[in-house]
């Protein structure tokens, strides 16, 4: 993975994009349809993290 950690609690969209790129590079995602679905799930998860962190 990239050495630059993007905190999903502070920037969920960019964190989801970076995670998706790393999954593609690692060969875990091979079809474009999988990319879109995985991005939506990552973004949903990271937005939940962001919301959880801001309510503490």
C-alpha positions as CSV (number, residue, x, y, z in Angstrom):
1,X,0.0,0.0,0.0
2,X,0.9,3.6,-0.3
3,X,2.9,5.0,2.6
4,X,0.7,8.1,2.8
5,X,-2.2,7.2,5.1
6,X,-5.4,9.0,4.4
7,X,-7.6,9.1,7.5
8,X,-11.1,8.0,6.6
9,X,-12.5,9.9,9.5
10,X,-11.2,13.1,8.0
11,X,-11.5,12.5,4.3
12,X,-13.7,9.4,3.5
13,X,-13.9,10.0,-0.2
14,X,-10.1,10.2,-0.8
15,X,-9.5,7.3,1.5
16,X,-12.0,5.2,-0.4
17,X,-10.4,6.1,-3.7
18,X,-6.9,5.3,-2.4
19,X,-8.0,2.0,-1.0
20,X,-9.7,1.1,-4.3
21,X,-6.5,1.9,-6.2
22,X,-4.5,-0.3,-3.9
23,X,-6.9,-3.2,-4.2
24,X,-6.7,-2.9,-8.0
25,X,-2.9,-2.8,-7.9
26,X,-2.9,-5.9,-5.7
27,X,-5.1,-7.7,-8.2
28,X,-8.1,-8.1,-5.9
29,X,-10.4,-6.3,-8.3
30,X,-10.3,-7.1,-12.0
31,X,-13.6,-6.0,-13.5
32,X,-14.8,-2.4,-13.8
33,X,-18.2,-3.3,-12.4
34,X,-16.4,-4.6,-9.3
35,X,-14.6,-1.2,-8.9
36,X,-17.8,0.8,-8.8
37,X,-19.4,-1.6,-6.2
38,X,-16.3,-1.7,-4.1
39,X,-15.9,2.0,-4.1
40,X,-19.6,2.5,-3.0
41,X,-19.1,0.1,-0.1
42,X,-15.8,1.6,0.9
43,X,-17.2,5.1,0.8
44,X,-20.2,4.0,2.9
45,X,-17.9,2.4,5.4
46,X,-15.6,5.5,5.6
47,X,-18.5,7.9,5.9
48,X,-19.7,5.8,8.8
49,X,-16.3,6.0,10.4
50,X,-16.3,9.8,9.8
51,X,-19.7,10.1,11.4
52,X,-18.6,8.0,14.4
53,X,-15.5,9.9,15.0
54,X,-17.2,13.3,14.8
55,X,-19.8,12.3,17.4
56,X,-17.2,11.3,20.0
